[in-house]
Amino acid sequence: MIARALQLLKATTAIAVYFIFSAQIACANGNTFEMAAGGAAAWSERQQYASRTQSFFAPEALLYAYIPIWENLYARSGTRISYQWEQPDMPSSVRVEERDFSAQAEAGFVWNSAVIPSLSVGVGRIWRNTTLKTDSPIVAVASGISEKTQLNFWIAQFGLGLPILIPSLVVEPFWRYQSASKDWRLRSVFGIEATISFLH
């Protein structure tokens, strides 16, 4: 529990420093600094063993900072955290469960118009808890499968934002390519996010 709390503290500190640095750059250049927060529903595709692909749901919380560059072109930096707990289909008597908490920082560009296309790249880390679960009649006393690992990853994401009802609310379907060290199964991520501007 203490180790997980320290990990969350490190991630939160890194996120805070990231946005403070972005705000300082914006103020130094005399640009308007805008922010938006929201959430996303994402489905990641994983290449399972035996050439099977499955989709796993993971909710995300996100925070964006926007800096105008030229006319309708904005630089967008952001951070997001997510938690994935769904498991692949396995026998109930013996199975391996993976639970991932991830945090990432990203940067890119958006074009503010009737629709809002965006392109971003980013890096992040996954804190993974892998455990071996058994049910009767199988009993496992100990297993080398159970472990806690950390994986670095990078992403490239394309989205298409749609202002809904009010200009400050944007709904954005997106597609993301994700590649992680030591886990070849991670592939595409599809989802939809909604953000509301709260500082401008």
LOPA-333693 format. One record per residue (C-alpha): residue number from 1; x, y, z. Coordinates in nm, 2 decimals. Example, Ala and Ser with C-alpha at 12.3 -4.5 7.8 and 13.67 -1.06 7.14 Angstrom:
LOPA-333693
<rec><num>1</num><xx>1.23</xx><yy>-0.45</yy><zz>0.78</zz></rec>
<rec><num>2</num><xx>1.37</xx><yy>-0.11</yy><zz>0.71</zz></rec>
END
This chain:
LOPA-333693
<rec><num>1</num><xx>0.00</xx><yy>0.00</yy><zz>0.00</zz></rec>
<rec><num>2</num><xx>0.28</xx><yy>0.24</yy><zz>0.09</zz></rec>
<rec><num>3</num><xx>0.47</xx><yy>0.16</yy><zz>-0.23</zz></rec>
<rec><num>4</num><xx>0.16</xx><yy>0.23</yy><zz>-0.44</zz></rec>
<rec><num>5</num><xx>0.10</xx><yy>0.56</yy><zz>-0.26</zz></rec>
<rec><num>6</num><xx>0.46</xx><yy>0.66</yy><zz>-0.33</zz></rec>
<rec><num>7</num><xx>0.41</xx><yy>0.57</yy><zz>-0.70</zz></rec>
<rec><num>8</num><xx>0.10</xx><yy>0.78</yy><zz>-0.72</zz></rec>
<rec><num>9</num><xx>0.27</xx><yy>1.07</yy><zz>-0.54</zz></rec>
<rec><num>10</num><xx>0.56</xx><yy>1.06</yy><zz>-0.80</zz></rec>
<rec><num>11</num><xx>0.32</xx><yy>1.06</yy><zz>-1.09</zz></rec>
<rec><num>12</num><xx>0.12</xx><yy>1.35</yy><zz>-0.94</zz></rec>
<rec><num>13</num><xx>0.43</xx><yy>1.55</yy><zz>-0.88</zz></rec>
<rec><num>14</num><xx>0.55</xx><yy>1.49</yy><zz>-1.24</zz></rec>
<rec><num>15</num><xx>0.22</xx><yy>1.60</yy><zz>-1.37</zz></rec>
<rec><num>16</num><xx>0.22</xx><yy>1.92</yy><zz>-1.16</zz></rec>
<rec><num>17</num><xx>0.57</xx><yy>2.02</yy><zz>-1.27</zz></rec>
<rec><num>18</num><xx>0.47</xx><yy>1.95</yy><zz>-1.63</zz></rec>
<rec><num>19</num><xx>0.18</xx><yy>2.19</yy><zz>-1.63</zz></rec>
<rec><num>20</num><xx>0.36</xx><yy>2.46</yy><zz>-1.43</zz></rec>
<rec><num>21</num><xx>0.64</xx><yy>2.45</yy><zz>-1.69</zz></rec>
<rec><num>22</num><xx>0.38</xx><yy>2.48</yy><zz>-1.97</zz></rec>
<rec><num>23</num><xx>0.21</xx><yy>2.77</yy><zz>-1.80</zz></rec>
<rec><num>24</num><xx>0.54</xx><yy>2.96</yy><zz>-1.75</zz></rec>
<rec><num>25</num><xx>0.62</xx><yy>2.92</yy><zz>-2.12</zz></rec>
<rec><num>26</num><xx>0.28</xx><yy>3.05</yy><zz>-2.22</zz></rec>
<rec><num>27</num><xx>0.30</xx><yy>3.36</yy><zz>-1.99</zz></rec>
<rec><num>28</num><xx>0.66</xx><yy>3.43</yy><zz>-2.10</zz></rec>
<rec><num>29</num><xx>0.55</xx><yy>3.44</yy><zz>-2.46</zz></rec>
<rec><num>30</num><xx>0.25</xx><yy>3.66</yy><zz>-2.38</zz></rec>
<rec><num>31</num><xx>0.00</xx><yy>3.40</yy><zz>-2.51</zz></rec>
<rec><num>32</num><xx>-0.34</xx><yy>3.32</yy><zz>-2.36</zz></rec>
<rec><num>33</num><xx>-0.32</xx><yy>3.00</yy><zz>-2.15</zz></rec>
<rec><num>34</num><xx>-0.63</xx><yy>2.79</yy><zz>-2.17</zz></rec>
<rec><num>35</num><xx>-0.70</xx><yy>2.46</yy><zz>-1.99</zz></rec>
<rec><num>36</num><xx>-0.96</xx><yy>2.19</yy><zz>-2.01</zz></rec>
<rec><num>37</num><xx>-1.04</xx><yy>1.88</yy><zz>-1.81</zz></rec>
<rec><num>38</num><xx>-1.25</xx><yy>1.57</yy><zz>-1.86</zz></rec>
<rec><num>39</num><xx>-1.26</xx><yy>1.20</yy><zz>-1.90</zz></rec>
<rec><num>40</num><xx>-1.25</xx><yy>0.93</yy><zz>-2.17</zz></rec>
<rec><num>41</num><xx>-1.38</xx><yy>0.58</yy><zz>-2.23</zz></rec>
<rec><num>42</num><xx>-1.11</xx><yy>0.38</yy><zz>-2.41</zz></rec>
<rec><num>43</num><xx>-1.09</xx><yy>0.02</yy><zz>-2.54</zz></rec>
<rec><num>44</num><xx>-0.74</xx><yy>-0.12</yy><zz>-2.60</zz></rec>
<rec><num>45</num><xx>-0.68</xx><yy>-0.40</yy><zz>-2.83</zz></rec>
<rec><num>46</num><xx>-0.43</xx><yy>-0.67</yy><zz>-2.71</zz></rec>
<rec><num>47</num><xx>-0.29</xx><yy>-0.95</yy><zz>-2.92</zz></rec>
<rec><num>48</num><xx>-0.34</xx><yy>-1.25</yy><zz>-2.70</zz></rec>
<rec><num>49</num><xx>-0.17</xx><yy>-1.58</yy><zz>-2.73</zz></rec>
<rec><num>50</num><xx>-0.29</xx><yy>-1.82</yy><zz>-3.01</zz></rec>
<rec><num>51</num><xx>-0.32</xx><yy>-1.52</yy><zz>-3.24</zz></rec>
<rec><num>52</num><xx>-0.63</xx><yy>-1.39</yy><zz>-3.07</zz></rec>
<rec><num>53</num><xx>-0.71</xx><yy>-1.02</yy><zz>-3.03</zz></rec>
<rec><num>54</num><xx>-0.93</xx><yy>-0.89</yy><zz>-2.75</zz></rec>
<rec><num>55</num><xx>-1.05</xx><yy>-0.55</yy><zz>-2.64</zz></rec>
<rec><num>56</num><xx>-1.03</xx><yy>-0.43</yy><zz>-2.28</zz></rec>
<rec><num>57</num><xx>-1.21</xx><yy>-0.12</yy><zz>-2.14</zz></rec>
<rec><num>58</num><xx>-1.02</xx><yy>0.14</yy><zz>-1.94</zz></rec>
<rec><num>59</num><xx>-1.16</xx><yy>0.47</yy><zz>-1.81</zz></rec>
<rec><num>60</num><xx>-0.93</xx><yy>0.77</yy><zz>-1.83</zz></rec>
<rec><num>61</num><xx>-0.90</xx><yy>1.11</yy><zz>-1.66</zz></rec>
<rec><num>62</num><xx>-0.73</xx><yy>1.39</yy><zz>-1.86</zz></rec>
<rec><num>63</num><xx>-0.61</xx><yy>1.75</yy><zz>-1.84</zz></rec>
<rec><num>64</num><xx>-0.52</xx><yy>1.97</yy><zz>-2.13</zz></rec>
<rec><num>65</num><xx>-0.34</xx><yy>2.30</yy><zz>-2.17</zz></rec>
<rec><num>66</num><xx>-0.38</xx><yy>2.50</yy><zz>-2.50</zz></rec>
<rec><num>67</num><xx>-0.15</xx><yy>2.78</yy><zz>-2.63</zz></rec>
<rec><num>68</num><xx>-0.25</xx><yy>2.97</yy><zz>-2.95</zz></rec>
<rec><num>69</num><xx>0.03</xx><yy>2.97</yy><zz>-3.21</zz></rec>
<rec><num>70</num><xx>-0.11</xx><yy>3.10</yy><zz>-3.53</zz></rec>
<rec><num>71</num><xx>-0.48</xx><yy>3.18</yy><zz>-3.63</zz></rec>
<rec><num>72</num><xx>-0.67</xx><yy>2.86</yy><zz>-3.54</zz></rec>
<rec><num>73</num><xx>-0.37</xx><yy>2.65</yy><zz>-3.47</zz></rec>
<rec><num>74</num><xx>-0.30</xx><yy>2.57</yy><zz>-3.11</zz></rec>
<rec><num>75</num><xx>-0.03</xx><yy>2.37</yy><zz>-2.93</zz></rec>
<rec><num>76</num><xx>-0.18</xx><yy>2.12</yy><zz>-2.69</zz></rec>
<rec><num>77</num><xx>0.00</xx><yy>1.96</yy><zz>-2.40</zz></rec>
<rec><num>78</num><xx>-0.17</xx><yy>1.72</yy><zz>-2.17</zz></rec>
<rec><num>79</num><xx>-0.16</xx><yy>1.44</yy><zz>-1.92</zz></rec>
<rec><num>80</num><xx>-0.39</xx><yy>1.14</yy><zz>-1.86</zz></rec>
<rec><num>81</num><xx>-0.42</xx><yy>0.86</yy><zz>-1.61</zz></rec>
<rec><num>82</num><xx>-0.61</xx><yy>0.53</yy><zz>-1.66</zz></rec>
<rec><num>83</num><xx>-0.69</xx><yy>0.20</yy><zz>-1.49</zz></rec>
<rec><num>84</num><xx>-0.75</xx><yy>-0.12</yy><zz>-1.67</zz></rec>
<rec><num>85</num><xx>-0.88</xx><yy>-0.43</yy><zz>-1.48</zz></rec>
<rec><num>86</num><xx>-1.06</xx><yy>-0.64</yy><zz>-1.74</zz></rec>
<rec><num>87</num><xx>-0.91</xx><yy>-0.98</yy><zz>-1.80</zz></rec>
<rec><num>88</num><xx>-0.88</xx><yy>-1.22</yy><zz>-2.10</zz></rec>
<rec><num>89</num><xx>-1.10</xx><yy>-1.52</yy><zz>-2.12</zz></rec>
<rec><num>90</num><xx>-0.95</xx><yy>-1.80</yy><zz>-1.91</zz></rec>
<rec><num>91</num><xx>-1.06</xx><yy>-2.10</yy><zz>-1.71</zz></rec>
<rec><num>92</num><xx>-1.21</xx><yy>-2.00</yy><zz>-1.37</zz></rec>
<rec><num>93</num><xx>-1.01</xx><yy>-2.26</yy><zz>-1.18</zz></rec>
<rec><num>94</num><xx>-0.67</xx><yy>-2.12</yy><zz>-1.27</zz></rec>
<rec><num>95</num><xx>-0.61</xx><yy>-1.78</yy><zz>-1.44</zz></rec>
<rec><num>96</num><xx>-0.36</xx><yy>-1.50</yy><zz>-1.46</zz></rec>
<rec><num>97</num><xx>-0.49</xx><yy>-1.15</yy><zz>-1.38</zz></rec>
<rec><num>98</num><xx>-0.33</xx><yy>-0.82</yy><zz>-1.48</zz></rec>
<rec><num>99</num><xx>-0.43</xx><yy>-0.48</yy><zz>-1.35</zz></rec>
<rec><num>100</num><xx>-0.27</xx><yy>-0.17</yy><zz>-1.50</zz></rec>
<rec><num>101</num><xx>-0.25</xx><yy>0.18</yy><zz>-1.37</zz></rec>
<rec><num>102</num><xx>-0.09</xx><yy>0.42</yy><zz>-1.62</zz></rec>
<rec><num>103</num><xx>0.01</xx><yy>0.78</yy><zz>-1.64</zz></rec>
<rec><num>104</num><xx>0.12</xx><yy>0.96</yy><zz>-1.95</zz></rec>
<rec><num>105</num><xx>0.22</xx><yy>1.31</yy><zz>-2.08</zz></rec>
<rec><num>106</num><xx>0.16</xx><yy>1.42</yy><zz>-2.43</zz></rec>
<rec><num>107</num><xx>0.20</xx><yy>1.71</yy><zz>-2.67</zz></rec>
<rec><num>108</num><xx>0.06</xx><yy>1.80</yy><zz>-3.01</zz></rec>
<rec><num>109</num><xx>-0.14</xx><yy>2.04</yy><zz>-3.22</zz></rec>
<rec><num>110</num><xx>-0.51</xx><yy>2.11</yy><zz>-3.27</zz></rec>
<rec><num>111</num><xx>-0.69</xx><yy>2.32</yy><zz>-3.53</zz></rec>
<rec><num>112</num><xx>-0.99</xx><yy>2.51</yy><zz>-3.38</zz></rec>
<rec><num>113</num><xx>-1.28</xx><yy>2.52</yy><zz>-3.63</zz></rec>
<rec><num>114</num><xx>-1.62</xx><yy>2.37</yy><zz>-3.68</zz></rec>
<rec><num>115</num><xx>-1.45</xx><yy>2.03</yy><zz>-3.62</zz></rec>
<rec><num>116</num><xx>-1.13</xx><yy>2.01</yy><zz>-3.42</zz></rec>
<rec><num>117</num><xx>-0.87</xx><yy>1.77</yy><zz>-3.56</zz></rec>
<rec><num>118</num><xx>-0.58</xx><yy>1.69</yy><zz>-3.33</zz></rec>
<rec><num>119</num><xx>-0.25</xx><yy>1.50</yy><zz>-3.35</zz></rec>
<rec><num>120</num><xx>-0.04</xx><yy>1.42</yy><zz>-3.04</zz></rec>
<rec><num>121</num><xx>0.25</xx><yy>1.21</yy><zz>-2.93</zz></rec>
<rec><num>122</num><xx>0.34</xx><yy>1.11</yy><zz>-2.58</zz></rec>
<rec><num>123</num><xx>0.53</xx><yy>0.89</yy><zz>-2.33</zz></rec>
<rec><num>124</num><xx>0.42</xx><yy>0.73</yy><zz>-2.01</zz></rec>
<rec><num>125</num><xx>0.45</xx><yy>0.45</yy><zz>-1.76</zz></rec>
<rec><num>126</num><xx>0.24</xx><yy>0.15</yy><zz>-1.67</zz></rec>
<rec><num>127</num><xx>0.24</xx><yy>0.01</yy><zz>-1.31</zz></rec>
<rec><num>128</num><xx>0.12</xx><yy>-0.35</yy><zz>-1.36</zz></rec>
<rec><num>129</num><xx>0.01</xx><yy>-0.60</yy><zz>-1.09</zz></rec>
<rec><num>130</num><xx>0.01</xx><yy>-0.96</yy><zz>-1.21</zz></rec>
<rec><num>131</num><xx>-0.14</xx><yy>-1.23</yy><zz>-0.99</zz></rec>
<rec><num>132</num><xx>-0.22</xx><yy>-1.60</yy><zz>-1.03</zz></rec>
<rec><num>133</num><xx>-0.58</xx><yy>-1.67</yy><zz>-0.92</zz></rec>
<rec><num>134</num><xx>-0.70</xx><yy>-2.02</yy><zz>-0.84</zz></rec>
<rec><num>135</num><xx>-1.03</xx><yy>-2.18</yy><zz>-0.74</zz></rec>
<rec><num>136</num><xx>-1.13</xx><yy>-2.52</yy><zz>-0.61</zz></rec>
<rec><num>137</num><xx>-1.02</xx><yy>-2.79</yy><zz>-0.67</zz></rec>
<rec><num>138</num><xx>-0.68</xx><yy>-2.62</yy><zz>-0.76</zz></rec>
<rec><num>139</num><xx>-0.48</xx><yy>-2.47</yy><zz>-0.48</zz></rec>
<rec><num>140</num><xx>-0.17</xx><yy>-2.26</yy><zz>-0.53</zz></rec>
<rec><num>141</num><xx>0.05</xx><yy>-2.19</yy><zz>-0.24</zz></rec>
<rec><num>142</num><xx>0.30</xx><yy>-1.96</yy><zz>-0.42</zz></rec>
<rec><num>143</num><xx>0.37</xx><yy>-1.87</yy><zz>-0.78</zz></rec>
<rec><num>144</num><xx>0.65</xx><yy>-1.71</yy><zz>-0.97</zz></rec>
<rec><num>145</num><xx>0.39</xx><yy>-1.56</yy><zz>-1.20</zz></rec>
<rec><num>146</num><xx>0.27</xx><yy>-1.31</yy><zz>-0.95</zz></rec>
<rec><num>147</num><xx>0.47</xx><yy>-0.99</yy><zz>-0.97</zz></rec>
<rec><num>148</num><xx>0.47</xx><yy>-0.61</yy><zz>-0.99</zz></rec>
<rec><num>149</num><xx>0.63</xx><yy>-0.45</yy><zz>-1.29</zz></rec>
<rec><num>150</num><xx>0.68</xx><yy>-0.11</yy><zz>-1.45</zz></rec>
<rec><num>151</num><xx>0.67</xx><yy>-0.06</yy><zz>-1.82</zz></rec>
<rec><num>152</num><xx>0.76</xx><yy>0.25</yy><zz>-2.03</zz></rec>
<rec><num>153</num><xx>0.55</xx><yy>0.32</yy><zz>-2.34</zz></rec>
<rec><num>154</num><xx>0.50</xx><yy>0.58</yy><zz>-2.61</zz></rec>
<rec><num>155</num><xx>0.19</xx><yy>0.67</yy><zz>-2.80</zz></rec>
<rec><num>156</num><xx>0.07</xx><yy>0.85</yy><zz>-3.12</zz></rec>
<rec><num>157</num><xx>-0.29</xx><yy>0.97</yy><zz>-3.12</zz></rec>
<rec><num>158</num><xx>-0.53</xx><yy>1.12</yy><zz>-3.38</zz></rec>
<rec><num>159</num><xx>-0.86</xx><yy>1.27</yy><zz>-3.27</zz></rec>
<rec><num>160</num><xx>-1.15</xx><yy>1.47</yy><zz>-3.42</zz></rec>
<rec><num>161</num><xx>-1.32</xx><yy>1.70</yy><zz>-3.17</zz></rec>
<rec><num>162</num><xx>-1.68</xx><yy>1.81</yy><zz>-3.20</zz></rec>
<rec><num>163</num><xx>-1.81</xx><yy>2.11</yy><zz>-3.00</zz></rec>
<rec><num>164</num><xx>-2.14</xx><yy>2.01</yy><zz>-2.84</zz></rec>
<rec><num>165</num><xx>-2.41</xx><yy>2.26</yy><zz>-2.73</zz></rec>
<rec><num>166</num><xx>-2.17</xx><yy>2.51</yy><zz>-2.58</zz></rec>
<rec><num>167</num><xx>-1.82</xx><yy>2.60</yy><zz>-2.71</zz></rec>
<rec><num>168</num><xx>-1.65</xx><yy>2.49</yy><zz>-2.39</zz></rec>
<rec><num>169</num><xx>-1.77</xx><yy>2.13</yy><zz>-2.42</zz></rec>
<rec><num>170</num><xx>-1.58</xx><yy>1.92</yy><zz>-2.68</zz></rec>
<rec><num>171</num><xx>-1.64</xx><yy>1.55</yy><zz>-2.75</zz></rec>
<rec><num>172</num><xx>-1.35</xx><yy>1.39</yy><zz>-2.93</zz></rec>
<rec><num>173</num><xx>-1.34</xx><yy>1.03</yy><zz>-3.08</zz></rec>
<rec><num>174</num><xx>-0.98</xx><yy>0.92</yy><zz>-3.11</zz></rec>
<rec><num>175</num><xx>-0.75</xx><yy>0.64</yy><zz>-3.23</zz></rec>
<rec><num>176</num><xx>-0.42</xx><yy>0.58</yy><zz>-3.05</zz></rec>
<rec><num>177</num><xx>-0.12</xx><yy>0.36</yy><zz>-3.13</zz></rec>
<rec><num>178</num><xx>0.06</xx><yy>0.24</yy><zz>-2.82</zz></rec>
<rec><num>179</num><xx>0.39</xx><yy>0.06</yy><zz>-2.79</zz></rec>
<rec><num>180</num><xx>0.53</xx><yy>-0.06</yy><zz>-2.45</zz></rec>
<rec><num>181</num><xx>0.86</xx><yy>-0.20</yy><zz>-2.36</zz></rec>
<rec><num>182</num><xx>0.85</xx><yy>-0.57</yy><zz>-2.27</zz></rec>
<rec><num>183</num><xx>0.49</xx><yy>-0.62</yy><zz>-2.38</zz></rec>
<rec><num>184</num><xx>0.44</xx><yy>-0.69</yy><zz>-2.75</zz></rec>
<rec><num>185</num><xx>0.06</xx><yy>-0.75</yy><zz>-2.70</zz></rec>
<rec><num>186</num><xx>-0.03</xx><yy>-0.38</yy><zz>-2.67</zz></rec>
<rec><num>187</num><xx>-0.17</xx><yy>-0.24</yy><zz>-3.00</zz></rec>
<rec><num>188</num><xx>-0.44</xx><yy>0.01</yy><zz>-3.09</zz></rec>
<rec><num>189</num><xx>-0.66</xx><yy>0.20</yy><zz>-2.86</zz></rec>
<rec><num>190</num><xx>-1.00</xx><yy>0.34</yy><zz>-2.96</zz></rec>
<rec><num>191</num><xx>-1.21</xx><yy>0.57</yy><zz>-2.75</zz></rec>
<rec><num>192</num><xx>-1.41</xx><yy>0.89</yy><zz>-2.70</zz></rec>
<rec><num>193</num><xx>-1.33</xx><yy>1.17</yy><zz>-2.46</zz></rec>
<rec><num>194</num><xx>-1.52</xx><yy>1.47</yy><zz>-2.34</zz></rec>
<rec><num>195</num><xx>-1.35</xx><yy>1.79</yy><zz>-2.20</zz></rec>
<rec><num>196</num><xx>-1.48</xx><yy>2.12</yy><zz>-2.06</zz></rec>
<rec><num>197</num><xx>-1.27</xx><yy>2.44</yy><zz>-2.07</zz></rec>
<rec><num>198</num><xx>-1.24</xx><yy>2.60</yy><zz>-1.72</zz></rec>
<rec><num>199</num><xx>-0.96</xx><yy>2.85</yy><zz>-1.75</zz></rec>
<rec><num>200</num><xx>-0.89</xx><yy>3.10</yy><zz>-2.02</zz></rec>
END
